[in-house]
């Protein structure tokens, strides 16, 4: 499959590495142009391109940029064929993105993203820490394999996203339509908690839409108050403790 990835940070570059290793042809675009990421792209097996070229002659586009930056790339999708799958990996954090009134008012993040882009999206890869994505993947059928939710309104697009997630090393759970994707947003029990498929199904069912933003902000506040970096496992454990259904 031909895949374009916009965003060459920890998540975007890691997805590029995994999908290139799985045999896909991957183009990778960073915020400063192809020359800035030429070495990184070479390391992960991708071709460095400008953002406007990442969406040309591809079957899927993966967006891995700060949430508030999504409107800035909307223009490059104007001529992208409707059958190209767009996967949104982003998450909304007001301390970083500024306040977005519609999302603060309860609109699911990827519904907002879809509206900004003017086309359907699939929400996937958002509920993993960068370390989990890089090193937590295992082969299909492995006992205790980590699962992540995939939400979207188009069955075929969602199936393609789920295939890519599986090739990256993770089980997937069909999380329903995009309107339900708030169940995998920051502050929910399914977000960055490294759950197996049965555990993830239970976590999604117990998500609390009103509580999630409060838990999201409480977690960020606690992480920022740390005087020394937490280990990956400490972060996962704290996420589980704070977001656990009450």
Backbone as a ProteinNet text record, in pm:
[ID]
protein_1_A
[PRIMARY]
XXXXXXXXXXXXXXXXXXXXXXXXXXXXXXXXXXXXXXXXXXXXXXXXXXXXXXXXXXXXXXXXXXXXXXXXXXXXXXXXXXXXXXXXXXXXXXXXXXXXXXXXXXXXXXXXXXXXXXXXXXXXXXXXXXXXXXXXXXXXXXXXXXXXXXXXXXXXXXXXXXXXXXXXXXXXXXXXXXXXXXXXXXXXXXXXXXXXXXXXXXXXXXXXXXXXXXXXXXXXXXXXXXXXXXXXXXXXXXXXXXXXXX
[TERTIARY]
84.3	0	87.8	43.2	114.4	54	140.1	92.6	170.1	98	161	139.8	244.7	235.6	276.4	187.8	217.2	243.1	366.1	408.3	520.6	640.6	758.5	811.8	722.4	762.3	768	763.5	778.4	674	547.7	441.8	449.9	454	456.3	575.6	693.9	814.1	811.2	757.4	750.1	650.7	535.6	439.8	504.5	578.7	647.1	743.2	819	914.9	843.9	737.8	667.9	598.5	537.3	466.2	561.9	674.5	776.2	831.6	853.5	904	804.4	675.1	570.3	554.4	633.4	631.5	558.2	508.2	436.5	534.9	492.4	569.4	523.9	615.4	578.7	648.3	568.6	621.7	601.9	703.1	699.2	723.7	635.7	648	660.4	754.5	770.4	729.1	731.4	683.6	779.2	907.5	1007.4	1053.6	984.2	1020	1104.2	1118	1185.5	1332.4	1403.6	1546.4	1571.4	1481.5	1498.8	1486.4	1412.8	1390.5	1453	1541.7	1597.1	1665.6	1746.3	1816.4	1718.8	1623.3	1525.1	1443.9	1400.1	1321.8	1402.6	1529.6	1614.5	1627.3	1635.6	1649.7	1526.5	1409.1	1285.8	1235.1	1302.9	1263	1157.1	1146	1045.7	1113.1	1031.8	1079.8	1040.9	1135.7	1100.6	1035.1	923.5	850.8	793.7	746	670	528.9	461	327.8	232.2	237.1	143.9	170.4	290.6	321.6	291.3	277	246.7	107.3	20.3	-117.9	-140.8	-35.6	-48.7	-13.9	-95.6	-70.6	-51.2	-142.8	-139.5	-279	-282.8	-409.8	-456.4	-362.8	-397	-304.9	-360.2	-282.5	-299.9	-188.9	-192.3	-148.9	-236.3	-206.6	-155	-32.6	26.3	90.6	5.2	49.3	-27.1	21.9	-53.6	-197	-289.9	-432	-469.7	-420.3	-457.7	-403.5	-308	-249.5	-332.4	-432.9	-509.9	-571.5	-631.7	-687.1	-582.1	-457.3	-352.3	-317.5	-350.7	-319.5	-442.9	-557.6	-682.2	-674.7	-609.5	-605	-541.9	-448.2	-378.5	-464.6	-579.6	-668.9	-775	-775.2	-882	-896.9	-785	-790.4	-758.9	-758.6	-731	-856.6	-847.5	-965.7	-1038.7	-1168.6	-1251.1	-1224	-1164.3	-1137.9	-1006.6	-932.6	-809.5	-846.9	-801.6	-832.9	-747.5	-811	-739	-750.9	-637	-633.1	-582.2	-660.5	-627.9	-573.3	-447.6	-386.2	-382.3	-440.2	-421.9	-506.7	-462.9	-535.2	-534	-642	-658.1	-610.4	-513.3	-465.5	-468.4	-563.4	-575.5	-448.8	-369.8	-248.6	-150	-156.5	-68.3	-137.2	-263.1	-335.3	-414.2	-427.4	-520.3	-660.9	-752.5	-889.2	-965.4	-1030.5	-1115.2	-1257.6	-1340.6	-1471	-1558.4	-1560.4	-1647.5	-1607.2	-1478.5	-1431.4	-1452.1	-1426.4	-1453.9	-1601.5	-1685.8	-1829.7	-1878.3	-1787.6	-1825.5	-1818.3	-1784.3	-1772.8	-1652.4	-1668.8	-1554.9	-1441.9	-1320.8	-1205.5	-1198.8	-1218.5	-1204.1	-1324.2	-1437.3	-1547.4	-1504.4	-1443.1	-1391.3	-1284.4	-1193	-1087.4	-1147	-1246	-1310.9	-1374.3	-1435.9	-1497.9	-1393.7	-1281.1	-1175.2	-1117.8	-1103.2	-1045.1	-1146	-1274.5	-1378.4	-1393.4	-1358.5	-1368.3	-1369.1	-1418.2	-1422.3	-1282.3	-1269.7	-1144	-1173.6	-1069.1	-1073.4	-981.7	-1029.5	-945.7	-875.1	-742.3	-663.4	-523.5	-453.2	-316.8	-308	-421.5	-414.5	-399.4	-440.3	-447.5	-326.2	-210.7	-84.8	19.3	94.7	212.9	318	406.7	509.9	594.8	627.5	707.4	631.8	502.2	421.2	421.1	400.5	398.6	532.3	641.7	774.4	812.7	779.5	833.5	730.8	603.2	501.4	429.2	459.7	391.7	439.9	350.4	383.7	310.2	344.8	282.2	137.1	55.8	-84.2	-92.3	-184.2	-201.1	-118.5	-29.7	51.6	-36.1	-16.2	-92.2	-64	-169.2	-153.2	-123.6	-146.4	-118.8	-200	-134	-199.8	-297.7	-413.2	-516.5	-545	-583.7	-620.8	-751.1	-828.3	-955.8	-938.7	-1029.6	-1032.7	-1177.3	-1200.9	-1337	-1349	-1465.3	-1488.6	-1625	-1669	-1802.9	-1805.1	-1690.6	-1682.9	-1619.7	-1694.8	-1648.7	-1519.8	-1509.3	-1390	-1267.9	-1286.1	-1174.4	-1128.6	-1224.9	-1190.9	-1118	-1157.4	-1091.3	-945.4	-919.7	-782.1	-700.7	-758.5	-688.7	-657.6	-751.4	-730.3	-619.6	-612.9	-505.4	-369.6	-359.5	-232.1	-193.3	-290.9	-264.1	-213.6	-277.3	-234.8	-91.4	-58.9	76.8	178.9	134.2	223.1	243.4	164.2	187.6	81	-40.7	-143	-276.9	-350.5	-487.7	-572.8	-686.2	-775.4	-915.4	-985.4	-1125.8	-1203.9	-1306.4	-1394.1	-1469.5	-1435.7	-1492.2	-1616.2	-1674.4	-1797.7	-1773.4	-1876.9	-1868.9	-1788.5	-1759.6	-1675.9	-1741.3	-1872	-1941.5	-1911.4	-1868.8	-1836.4	-1686.9	-1609.5	-1464.2	-1416.1	-1505.8	-1467.1	-1427.3	-1471.9	-1440.9	-1293.8	-1219	-1076.2	-990.7	-1050.6	-977.9	-902.2	-810.2	-737.7	-831.1	-791.9	-870.7	-968.3	-975.2	-1064.8	-986	-1055.1	-985.6	-914.3	-952	-890.3	-765.4	-737.5	-631.9	-497.5	-404.3	-265.9	-256.5	-333.6	-334.5	-293.9	-256.1	-199.8	-287.9	-403.7	-501.7	-508	-545.6	-573.4	-711.5	-745.9	-873.1	-994.1	-1005.6	-1120.7	-1120.2	-1001.7	-991.1	-1029.9	-989	-1020.5	-1170	-1232.4	-1377.2	-1449.7	-1406.9	-1467.3	-1440	-1315.9	-1278.8	-1362.2	-1381.3	-1461.4	-1604.7	-1657.5	-1797.3	-1818.2	-1710.9	-1722	-1670.9	-1637.3	-1590.1	-1698.8	-1656.7	-1748.5	-1714.4	-1803.6	-1773.5	-1752.3	-1828.3	-1815.4	-1688.1	-1651.6	-1534.6	-1402	-1400.7	-1276.1	-1189.2	-1242.1	-1155.9	-1094.8	-1169.6	-1117.1	-1000.2	-1014.3	-905.5	-786.2	-812.8	-705.2	-621.6	-689	-617.6	-549.3	-611.4	-549.5	-420.9	-422.8	-303.4	-190.6	-223.6	-121	-61.2	-146.2	-97.9	-3.8	-39	45	178	175.1	298.9	391.9	334.1	415.1	472	411.4	459.2	575.6	603.1	711.9	847	934.2	1067	1167.8	1135.1	1219.7	1128.7	1175.3	1089	1041.5	915.7	861.7	901.8	910.3	935.2	809.6	827.2	712.1	606.5	647.8	551.4	482.4	552.4	490.2	381.9	406	306.1	182	202.6	90.3	10.7	81.5	15.8	-66.4	-10.9	-85.1	-208.3	-192.6	-308.8	-420.3	-383	-483.2	-548	-468.5	-521.7	-618.9	-582.8	-664.2	-793.1	-783.6	-900.5	-985.8	-945.6	-1020.8	-1167.8	-1259.9	-1401.9	-1429.6	-1513.1	-1545.1	-1692
-119.5	0	124.5	227.1	354.9	443.4	490.1	563.1	693.2	801.1	927.6	958.6	1002.8	1038.5	1184.1	1262.9	1403.8	1417.7	1448.5	1455.6	1356.4	1408	1322.2	1318.2	1341.1	1331.1	1185.9	1164.4	1029.1	932.2	977	888.4	868.7	976.5	966	887.6	915.7	846.3	698.6	667.4	527.4	449.7	510.2	445.5	423.6	523.2	510.6	392.1	379.6	269.6	133.9	121.8	-6.2	-42.1	54.3	24.2	1.1	71.2	44.2	-96.8	-136.3	-271.2	-378.2	-342.4	-436.8	-445.3	-366.5	-375.5	-264.6	-166.1	-55.6	49.1	123.2	236.3	360.2	422.8	529.7	660.4	766.4	902	972.1	1045.4	1111.1	1260.4	1340.7	1486.4	1545.2	1637.4	1708.8	1853.3	1926	2064.2	2161	2121.8	2212.6	2173.7	2081.2	2042	1916.7	1858.2	1728.9	1728	1836.5	1837.6	1821.2	1875.8	1871	1728.6	1642.6	1506.7	1400.2	1439.6	1344.1	1226.7	1256.4	1149.5	1060.3	1123.1	1045.7	956.2	1010.9	931.9	812.6	836.3	726.9	617.6	658.7	562.6	475	530.9	454.1	387.7	412.5	347.4	420.6	552.1	632.8	730.6	788.4	890.8	1027.8	1119.9	1252.8	1338	1399	1482.2	1604.1	1699.8	1811.9	1763.4	1831.6	1788.1	1775.5	1868.7	1864.4	1745.5	1689.1	1571.5	1441.5	1448.8	1328.7	1275.5	1359.9	1318	1281.2	1285.3	1256.3	1110	1047.3	909.9	815.1	823.1	732.8	674.5	566.9	503.8	538.8	586.4	627.6	740	831.5	940	932.4	937	935.7	1072.9	1136.8	1268.3	1250.7	1294.5	1283.6	1416.7	1517.1	1653.4	1704.3	1810.4	1865.6	1897	1869	1879.2	2014.6	2121.4	2255.7	2290	2209.4	2235.3	2177.4	2098.3	2031.4	2129.7	2240.6	2333.6	2386	2390.9	2445.9	2354.9	2225.6	2134.3	2099.5	2155.6	2120.9	2148.6	2255.6	2293.3	2189.4	2113.1	2017.5	1894.6	1882.7	1770.3	1801.8	1922.4	1965.3	1874.5	1828.3	1747	1599.9	1559.1	1419.2	1336.8	1228.9	1148.1	1101.1	1087.7	1053.1	912.3	826	689.6	675.5	783.9	780.8	786.9	690.2	682.3	782.9	861	957.1	912.2	887.9	840.9	952.3	986.1	1092.8	1029.9	1059.3	1005.2	1107.2	1225.2	1336.3	1330.8	1407.8	1423.8	1570.4	1611.9	1751.5	1770	1861.7	1901	2053.6	2111.2	2257.2	2330.5	2271.7	2341.6	2361.1	2273.5	2281.6	2346.4	2310.7	2351	2479.8	2529.6	2639.2	2582.7	2661.5	2611.7	2619.1	2508.7	2500.5	2481.4	2584.9	2589.3	2468.9	2429	2317.9	2187.1	2163.5	2040.7	2050.4	2167.9	2187.4	2165.3	2193.3	2176.7	2034.4	1943.4	1802.9	1740.2	1817.7	1758.2	1664.3	1539.3	1447.5	1505.5	1483.5	1544.3	1514.2	1388	1352.5	1393.5	1421.6	1484.9	1625.4	1695	1829.3	1823	1727.7	1712.3	1690.2	1602.3	1572.6	1697.9	1777.7	1901.6	1999.6	2006.9	2099.4	2056.5	1926	1874	1868.2	1868.5	1860.7	1722.7	1619.2	1482.6	1384.9	1262.7	1166.3	1127.3	1094.4	1041.6	917.5	840.8	729.3	766	747.1	777	648.8	649.4	531.9	575.8	488.2	512.2	623.4	680.6	793.5	749.5	626.1	583.4	502.5	536.4	471.1	575.2	548.7	629.1	599.9	695.6	676.1	553.8	532.9	417.2	286.9	286.4	168	137.3	239.2	220.6	166.7	221	181.6	40.3	3.4	-120.7	-218.9	-181.5	-267.8	-359.3	-348.8	-431.6	-575.7	-668.7	-810.5	-874.2	-996.6	-1066.5	-1100.4	-1106.9	-1145.8	-1281.6	-1292.8	-1417.9	-1429.6	-1333.1	-1335.2	-1313.4	-1394.7	-1378.4	-1241.7	-1171.6	-1040.9	-928.4	-951.4	-847.2	-721.4	-607.4	-479.2	-448.8	-397.7	-362.8	-213.9	-158.1	-16.9	-0.6	102.7	126	197.8	166.3	231.9	271.4	400.9	450.9	519.1	505.1	570.2	534.3	609	589.7	508.1	490	414.9	278.8	172.1	37.1	-1.4	33	-3.3	73.9	203.8	284.7	234.1	198.4	147.6	13.9	-69.1	-198.2	-178.9	-81.2	-52.9	-2.3	86.8	137.9	24.2	-65.9	-177.8	-270	-287.8	-367.8	-305.7	-174.5	-106.2	-113.9	-100.9	-113.4	-254	-354.8	-492.7	-513.9	-457.4	-472.3	-398.4	-298.2	-226.2	-301.4	-409.8	-494.1	-494.1	-449.2	-435.4	-490.9	-550.8	-589.8	-463.9	-476.1	-361.2	-397.4	-296.7	-310.7	-207	-251.4	-158.6	-78.2	51.1	136.8	211.3	169	230.5	350.8	432.4	549.7	661.7	762	872.8	947	949.4	1017.1	952.9	826.3	755.8	759.3	827.1	823.9	898.6	971.5	1035.4	930.1	808.3	701.3	660.5	708	677.2	803.4	911.9	1038	1042.8	1137.7	1153.1	1163.5	1097.8	1100.8	986.4	900.1	784.9	659.5	554.9	432.5	361	390	323.4	394.5	512.2	597.2	573.2	519.1	500.3	418.2	310.5	223.2	79.4	51.6	-77.2	-194.9	-203.2	-305.8	-415.1	-533.9	-641.2	-617.8	-696.8	-677.2	-683.9	-786.2	-787.5	-668.9	-631.8	-517.9	-388.4	-374.5	-253.1	-241.6	-351.7	-350.7	-302.1	-349.7	-309.3	-161.2	-117.8	22.2	118.2	85.8	172.8	182.3	70.9	69.5	151.2	171	241.2	384.7	433.9	572.4	670.1	777.3	880.7	1011.4	1056.8	1172.6	1299.8	1318.2	1439.5	1437.2	1321.7	1308	1312.2	1265.9	1249.1	1374.9	1493	1611.5	1647.8	1621.6	1650.7	1558.5	1430.2	1336.2	1366.1	1405.4	1445.2	1557.5	1661.1	1776.2	1744.1	1659.2	1619.3	1541	1454.8	1377.9	1468.2	1560.5	1651.6	1733.1	1780.5	1858.8	1775.9	1651.5	1566.9	1534.3	1511.6	1481.6	1603.3	1720.5	1842.1	1880	1829.1	1859	1770.2	1665.1	1574.8	1645.7	1622.9	1684.9	1602.7	1477.5	1393.5	1309.5	1272.6	1200	1065.7	1034.9	905.1	801.2	678.1	571.3	548.2	478	445.7	370.6	271.5	193	276.1	370.2	458.6	545	589.6	669.2	585.5	464.6	376.5	348.1	319.4	289	406.9	525.5	643.2	667.3	650.1	663.3	568.5	445.9	346.9	386.4	433.4	467.6	584.1	688.8	809.7	788.6	714.2	699.1	576.5	495.8	374.2	407.2	330.7	355.5	353.8	445.3	454.1	417
0	0	0	-67.9	-68.2	39.7	130.6	248.4	263.8	291.1	324.3	470.9	537.7	679.2	694.6	750.9	777.3	926.6	959.8	1098.8	1122.1	1151.1	1163.9	1306.5	1403.1	1542.9	1587.5	1719.6	1772.4	1718	1712.1	1665.6	1514.4	1438.4	1293.3	1241.5	1294.4	1248	1285.6	1402.5	1443.7	1358.6	1329.5	1239.9	1103.2	1055.2	926.3	927.6	1034.7	1045.2	1039.8	1116.2	1125	994	929.9	806.5	690.4	689.5	587.6	605.8	730.9	758.7	717.2	718.5	678.7	527.1	454.4	309.6	237.3	310.6	247.4	194.8	95.9	45.1	120.9	194.1	286.8	251.6	242.4	229.1	363.2	407.4	537.8	522.4	582.4	574.7	714.2	731.7	857.7	842.1	951.7	950.4	881.1	867.7	811.8	672	610.4	475	470.4	350.7	336.6	373.1	348.3	380.3	529.7	610.2	755.4	810.8	742	793.2	703.6	614.2	518.1	588.6	688.8	760.6	836.3	903.8	980	886.9	775	680	630.4	602.4	557.9	662.8	788.6	897.8	911.9	887.5	908.1	780	669.8	545.5	467.2	488.9	419.7	323.8	236.6	143.5	199.1	219.3	271.3	163.7	199.1	103.2	174.7	96.2	150.5	181.9	273.8	316	198.2	105.1	-7.8	-98.8	-92.3	-173.4	-100.3	31.2	108.9	78.3	25.9	-1	-148.4	-229.2	-371.7	-400.7	-484.2	-528.9	-410.8	-314.9	-199.2	-177.5	-100.9	-66.7	73.5	154.3	290.7	334.3	413.3	472.8	623.6	695.1	840.5	890.6	966.9	1024.9	1166.2	1190.1	1323.9	1360.3	1374	1404.1	1525.4	1591.1	1703.3	1662.6	1750	1719.6	1661.4	1719.4	1674.9	1536.6	1485.9	1354.6	1240.4	1271.8	1166.6	1066.4	1109.8	1009.5	912.1	953.8	868.1	750.7	761.5	651.1	568.9	607.3	538.1	388.4	349.4	208.5	118.2	168.9	82.2	51.1	118.6	92.6	-12.2	-62.5	-153.1	-274.7	-330.1	-451.7	-426.6	-300.3	-267.8	-294.4	-371	-402.5	-277.1	-289	-172.9	-120.5	-203.3	-157.4	-81.7	-67.1	12.3	160.3	234.9	377.4	454.6	541.3	625	770.2	833.3	971.4	1060.9	1160.4	1255.7	1383.1	1415.7	1536.9	1650.8	1627.7	1720	1845.2	1944.5	2070.6	2111.6	2172	2213.7	2357.8	2372.2	2504.9	2511.8	2585.8	2587.9	2630.1	2718	2764.2	2649.1	2548.7	2432.2	2313	2291.1	2170.1	2185.3	2308.6	2332	2339.1	2387.9	2402.3	2270.7	2237.2	2118.8	2169.3	2154.7	2220.4	2186.8	2061.7	2022.6	2090.7	2099.6	2164.3	2314.9	2371.4	2513.9	2544.3	2445.6	2463.4	2444.2	2411.9	2402.8	2265.5	2161.4	2027.9	2027.1	1984	1977.9	1893.1	1938	1873.4	1723.9	1686.4	1545.5	1461.7	1524	1451	1411.8	1506	1478.2	1369.9	1380.7	1280.3	1142.3	1135.3	1008.4	948.4	1032.3	984.8	933.3	1000.6	956.9	822.7	803.8	680.5	566.5	602.3	501.5	440.7	519	469.2	586.7	566.9	675.9	721.9	848.9	902.5	984.7	1008.5	1102.3	1218.1	1340.8	1456.8	1499.9	1491.1	1527	1568.5	1636.1	1682.6	1787	1828.4	1921.8	2066	2096.9	2237.6	2280.3	2221.2	2255.2	2292.5	2397.2	2424.7	2318	2294.1	2192.2	2222.8	2348.7	2388.4	2362.7	2389	2362.4	2213.9	2131.7	1987.3	1938.1	1990.5	1943.5	1986.4	2109.7	2165.1	2220.4	2218.2	2277.9	2181.8	2054.5	1956.1	1958.1	1929.4	1923.1	1805.4	1774.2	1662.6	1694.4	1591.5	1609.1	1676.5	1771.1	1843.5	1969.9	1994.2	2115.2	2238	2339.5	2463.2	2524.7	2564.8	2626.3	2529.7	2401.1	2300.8	2331.5	2327.5	2353	2239.6	2275.7	2177.1	2182.3	2068.2	2064.7	1987.4	2020.1	1953.1	1819.8	1726.9	1596.8	1569.9	1550.8	1530.6	1394.4	1332.8	1204.5	1150	1051.8	996.6	868.1	804.8	681	709.5	683.5	718.9	647.2	518	442.5	491.8	516.3	566.9	702.7	785.9	919.1	909.2	814.5	795.7	755	669.5	628.4	747	826.3	944.5	1041	1058.8	1150.1	1098.3	968	909.4	940.1	925.8	950.6	1098.3	1185.2	1328.5	1361.2	1301.6	1324	1276	1161.4	1108	1193.5	1266.5	1358	1489	1510.7	1627.2	1733.7	1698.8	1801.8	1755.2	1849.1	1821.6	1807.8	1741.9	1729	1774.6	1821.1	1857	1778.5	1708	1638	1743.5	1751.5	1855.8	1809.4	1697.3	1650.8	1561.6	1547	1462.5	1525.6	1445.6	1492	1608.8	1614.1	1723.8	1859.1	1855.6	1979.8	2011.1	1928	1945.2	2069.6	2135.5	2261.9	2365.5	2346.4	2441.8	2440	2340.7	2334.3	2342.9	2387.4	2402.4	2535.6	2549.8	2676	2796.1	2903.5	3026.2	3039.5	2938.8	2944.8	2983.8	3031.5	3071.9	2956.9	2832.4	2717.1	2667.3	2720.2	2665	2732.8	2655.8	2701.6	2830	2833.9	2951.1	2918.8	2794.9	2753	2794.2	2734.1	2768.6	2662.2	2704.6	2610.3	2549.8	2449.7	2380.6	2474.6	2560.6	2652.5	2749	2796	2887.7	2818.1	2692.9	2617.1	2592.3	2557.9	2535.5	2661.6	2775.6	2902.5	2930.7	2902.7	2928.1	2844.1	2716.7	2630.7	2680.3	2727.2	2772.2	2898.2	2975.8	3103.5	3099.2	2980.7	2969.1	3010.9	3074.2	3123.6	3052	2964.9	2880.9	2962	3067.5	3147.7	3231.5	3277.7	3364.9	3289	3163.8	3090.3	3082.6	3046.9	3041.4	3176.3	3282.9	3416.2	3449.5	3416.3	3440.7	3350.2	3226.7	3135.1	3194.8	3240.7	3294.2	3426.3	3508	3635.3	3610.4	3509.7	3477.5	3428.5	3339	3288.5	3403.1	3491.5	3605.4	3692	3714.1	3799.4	3731.4	3600.4	3528.8	3526.8	3509.2	3503.4	3640.2	3745.1	3880.6	3922.8	3845	3879.7	3866.1	3963	3958.5	3879.9	3853	3768.6	3680.4	3562.6	3468.8	3524.9	3498.8	3535.9	3431.3	3473.3	3377.4	3294.9	3185.5	3101.6	3181.6	3257.4	3332.4	3439.7	3498.9	3598.3	3533.5	3410.7	3339.8	3310.3	3261.1	3231.6	3358.9	3467.8	3594.4	3644.5	3634.1	3679.7	3592.4	3461	3372.8	3415.6	3445.4	3486.6	3618.2	3711.8	3843.8	3835.3	3762.1	3757.2	3676.8	3569.2	3480.6	3509.9	3607.2	3636.5	3668.4	3614	3641.3	3791.2	3834.7	3978.7	4000.2
[MASK]
++++++++++++++++++++++++++++++++++++++++++++++++++++++++++++++++++++++++++++++++++++++++++++++++++++++++++++++++++++++++++++++++++++++++++++++++++++++++++++++++++++++++++++++++++++++++++++++++++++++++++++++++++++++++++++++++++++++++++++++++++++++

